[in-house]
Amino acid sequence: MNFPANWQNCPPDDASPAAGIYFRVGRGTIPVEDDFRSQAELGKALDGDECLRQGLSTLREYADAVHLRRVNPRLGSIIYKGELNSSYGKSKLTSSRKSPSHTTLWAYIGINKASFFAVCKG
């Protein structure tokens, strides 16, 4: 499995194979690819770290997803949950004080990111 050729030094060397439960806040009652677009794909955070912009923002803790949904309603009101493995890509904990379980995911070429997730029932 490969990552896009235009990703310079990305994912970082200290990223690990994706493994375990990941959460993402979205809009639809069924996860679709538009709910799983990176900052780079959306043309946002242009001054941010380019490698982080290529990855997908997720959370490892359900409580952090609930908090993010509450403080940033523009992201949506639905929480998706995915159980990922190494066939998805790589991940790295990229936490902050506000999002301690924030993890960036980098998907391999050809991965349908939404297909790994479903609406979380709580």
ABEGO torsion letter per residue (X at the ends): XBBBAABBGOBBAABBBBBEBBBBBBABABBBAAAABBAAAAGBGAABBAAAAABBBBBABAAAAAAAAAABAAAEABBBBBBBBAAAEBBBBBBBAABAABBBBBBBBGBBAAAABBBBAX
